[in-house]
């Protein structure tokens, strides 16, 4: 049972609430109840939002405000959003199935502290820097400026709706851009609430627009819209390829945060108590619906059986259940389609020769008759060539792959089209650092997992993405670079014009 009243939520375009002929139902994945309805935007609403964003950008009260003024408003927004934290947690957990612990700490807590980080960045970012004085071919002083792009499109997934949207909205606003957000169909509520809070606390109308809608319709229009200068996307690699194609029509700047198939590499000198819990945490938190999850455990063949036994024993303590119960460790997966997909991956793996060491099905008993539940599942007898080891399942499924020596572990870790995150478990820091240097991955955590720190860049090698979010350079992705060259040569005679005009004075 959810505690939210079924309310109808409107789009936010140009500072106005906008309804539509079509509505979408928003479901609670834990019991399939309808928690809200939302106006469904289409291409015409995206066009209106882009026009409003362009008008706000040209009007200039945000785009031409000083970075300090923008930072002050952003901090005020973050404080007001913090005051509304319970509402945001409720909106998010009721639509994406996060547990209350997960939604409070990670989903909303991180989202707001990261937004504050982007406010700080507005002030610390190097907006202009002098280049070294040049004396050839003429004496000149150049200055490198960073300027806002204009209108930025942001397309977000359902797993961390506010967090991953603010990873885009935060730097875009800090840089003075206007933004149009197309949230995921499952989870538009928290960013709609955030946009309202932002406008109530000083963000000019039209700077942040939110248009819920279908990806192939509203999302595709946003990704291809000629009025958008940059598109920032988080989602599946499959849709990421399509976003790239759609953005190519007007050669937009693109950042893509896509899928993963992370290795958790357990070396033979690992502290096994820490490694066992770390591998479980790396894979099963939020039912494995995290892009940087470690879904392939690479374990020395010499300790494989012992390691699997310990994994299974510890995993049995994970409590699946009501998301609002503070004791619950795991909630449901996002929807029925995704549940069926996860179960079919497990079936396929078994058909390919894998053994189910734990789980493999839906939990039974009270509370599981409705909703989309999948047990934490551990599969052994898996080879890295099997489909279950190559494709992103996006569910609570861990495969354990034995290896002979360190060279083989590194080869298996890198044998993937993805390269988002990896973990290494070892009691020898020097050895682990040496292994980390050989791993093709945007993040490598030694004796840790899921370390998302807003002060360092996050993103993927290979098909896990293009560009980086977070970190001190995050605003690079949301600004244009302009070089202004100031001639100091002191006159025409000191310039190389005779390259062209050698006969002009004959
Ligand atoms: P998805 O790719 O299906 O959808 C993501 C967004 O794209 C949604 O808003 C959707 O409406 C929109 N969309 C769908 N088709 C579109 C189209 N043709 N044109 C424009 N927009 C379109 O992803 P999902 O299932 O919501 O999220 C799960 C995926 O996201 C996983 O693959 C996961 O790894 C990835 N993810 C990556 C990161 C990261 O930072 N690398 C973080 C979280 C999730």
Boltz pocket constraint, residues with backbone or C-beta under 6 A from the ligand:
constraints:
  - pocket:
      binder: B
      contacts: [[A, 155], [A, 156], [A, 157], [A, 158], [A, 159], [A, 160], [A, 164], [A, 182], [A, 183], [A, 184], [A, 185], [A, 213], [A, 214], [A, 215], [A, 216], [A, 217], [A, 218], [A, 219], [A, 220], [A, 221], [A, 223], [A, 234], [A, 235], [A, 236], [A, 237], [A, 239], [A, 240], [A, 242], [A, 243], [A, 256], [A, 257], [A, 258], [A, 259], [A, 260], [A, 289], [A, 290], [A, 291], [A, 292], [A, 392], [A, 394], [A, 420], [A, 460], [A, 464], [A, 465]]
      max_distance: 6.0
